[in-house]
Amino acid sequence: MTDTALATWIGREAAAEEMIPLIGRLYRENNVVTSVHGRSLINQSVVGLLKAHRWARQIDSEELALEETLPILRTLVSLQLGAASVDIARLNEKFRGEGAGRTLDEFLRAELADLVGQHGADPRPSTDVVLYGFGRIGRLVARILIEHAGGGHGLRLRAIVVRKGSDKDLVKRASLLRRDSVHGPFEGTITVDEANNTILANGTLIHVIYSDNPATVDYTRYGIKDAIVVDNTGRWRDEAGLSQHLESTGVSRVLLTAPGKGGLPNIVHGINHGDITAQDRIVTAASCTTNAITPVLKAINDKYGVVHGHVETVHSFTNDQNLTDNFHKGDRRGRSAALNMVLTETGAAKAVAKALPELAGKLTGNAIRVPTPDVSMAILNLSLEREAPKDEVNAYLRDLSLHSDLRKQIDYIASPEVVSTDFVGSRRAGIVDGLATISTGRNLVLYVWYDNEFGYSCQVVRVLEEMAGVNAPSFPAKSEAVGGADVLLATTR
């Protein structure tokens, strides 16, 4: 029995090893992103591929067989496809149900007819992206953009803009991109060219521009045009301040990685990203907490109706707090972040209404900053219009995390052993902890974990893709296809 189990494992490892170059060729030569139920296969290890196939049992009730997906990948390579996002699990499911006696080659040629023979052709525009500021969110957005640079279509990270901090500024910036105490090392290689002020990361050439004024940079000097500037400094939050970027040559639009003030559109991808128009020159991506709770709140409001709710966030400390007790203009934030739980305010509850107007005036909120470097939790204490039994609510939210249009925002877990560090690197906006759900009649308490750095950065990139209009077509077309951002940003975690 032991020998049989080991032999089976070795055989599955061999199949996964054969898959890796096929997945790579499809990505680099054909601009085809492959996934398993939205879990990207790009740059996965052998074990990563095996885990993705095993994860499929949550949807299909059985582990996805590599002996079925490997022939699909072989055939896809032979078809010389154009750019697309292709879910091989859903293709396999459709072939099983609708193959109608056809060979796999015949089925795939028919299913992907618009792509066959296109030899990597990618109709998507290439959009230049500039990161204004290179802090926690800026560096993680950079990692994601570099990770999915593909053949150079879609979003292209071209430059970062910072204030010069020292003579070794460029080397230090590159080092912070290369190493991260929370998120680990950069996956790839980084080369610094001090003479030309550039960082080369996995083939992506990034100009490092030094400036103190967002209105005076001539980006065209660096070959950059019609760029979207991602302002992650938090220095300007209103239209007047952010409009300074539009005065610089080579800039067409601005995205703020924080809640905006005034009438600026606050976008939570998955909720109101469809509201973005070509006329919106300045867009904001709201806050990490707003992104984490709004999809779950929408789901509950749609099914049960929210009468009133209170949001309490247990939030990892951030860079705007002091490490040791010292003066801070904000209440309590001057006390040591590393030694204290710090009660503070959050605007997330009110900000939800900007993305989800039906909840306007129905939510209150507060926050407790705690001595952890990343991953936070939102506790949603809700009064509902009708009863919401715990098992029913959990089944509903789990189903949404697997099958709905919100599956790249909502994740679900039911494990008695998970803690905050288990969610470092999660690419979902929020993860519902099903075992913690409390329900008493019309009162419901939900616990939602979220990586307030990386999960939020994924949401930022999804908004960027929407602004740029660079989502690739998804196949199979007649399934609940995952959009380009979902496929590109999903993970096997």
TALINFEN-V967228 format. One record per pair of residues at least 24 apart in sequence whose ideal C-beta (glycine too) atoms are under 6 Angstrom apart, sorted by the first residue. I is the first residue (numbers start at 1). J is the second residue. Records with the same first field share a line. If there is no record, write none. Layout:
# TALINFEN-V967228
I->J, J
This chain:
# TALINFEN-V967228
12->66
13->46
15->66, 70
16->46, 49, 50
17->46
19->49, 70, 73
22->73, 77
25->77
26->76
29->120
30->81, 120
31->83, 120, 122, 150, 151
32->81, 84, 86
33->85, 487, 488
34->86, 88
35->87, 487
36->89
37->89
38->482, 486, 490
39->490, 492
40->490
48->492
51->492
52->492
56->89
59->402
64->89
68->92
71->104
75->104, 105, 108
79->116
80->117, 119
81->115
82->115, 118, 121
83->122, 472
84->115, 472, 473, 475
85->472, 474, 484, 487
86->475
90->476, 479
91->476
94->476
111->476
112->475
122->153
124->153, 154, 470
126->153, 156
127->155, 468
128->156, 158, 224, 227
129->155, 157, 228
130->159, 227, 229
131->160, 230
132->161, 229, 231
133->232, 233
134->160, 162, 173
136->453
137->232, 257, 457
138->232
139->177
140->453, 454, 457
141->457, 460
144->461
146->201, 202, 204
148->488
149->204
154->470
155->464
157->204, 206
158->224
159->207, 209, 222
160->208
161->209, 211
163->212
164->210
170->194, 208
174->199
182->373, 374
214->244, 245
215->244, 247, 248
217->248
218->249
219->250
220->249, 250
224->250
225->250
226->252
227->251
228->253, 255, 467
229->254
230->255
231->256
232->257
234->258
237->261
238->262
239->264
242->282
253->281
254->282
255->283
256->284
257->285, 460
259->286, 287, 351
260->284
266->354, 355
267->463
268->294, 355
269->459, 462, 463
270->295, 406, 409
271->355
272->355
273->466
276->466, 467
285->460, 463
286->351
287->348
288->452, 456
289->313, 348
290->348, 351, 352
291->429, 456, 459
292->378, 429, 430, 448, 450
293->378
294->352, 355, 356
295->406, 409, 410, 429
296->430, 448
298->356
299->400
304->384, 386, 388
305->384, 385
306->362, 382
307->383, 385
308->362, 383
309->363, 382
310->364, 381
311->349, 365, 378, 380
312->366, 379
313->346, 367, 378
314->368, 370, 377
315->367, 369, 376
316->372, 373, 374, 376
317->369
338->371
341->368, 370
342->369
343->368
344->369
374->424, 453
375->420, 423, 424, 451
376->450, 452
377->449
378->448
379->447
380->446
381->445
382->444
384->442, 444
387->441, 442
388->439, 444
389->439
390->437, 439
394->434, 437
397->432
408->486
423->449, 451
425->454, 493
426->451, 455, 493
427->458, 489, 491
428->455
429->455, 459
458->489
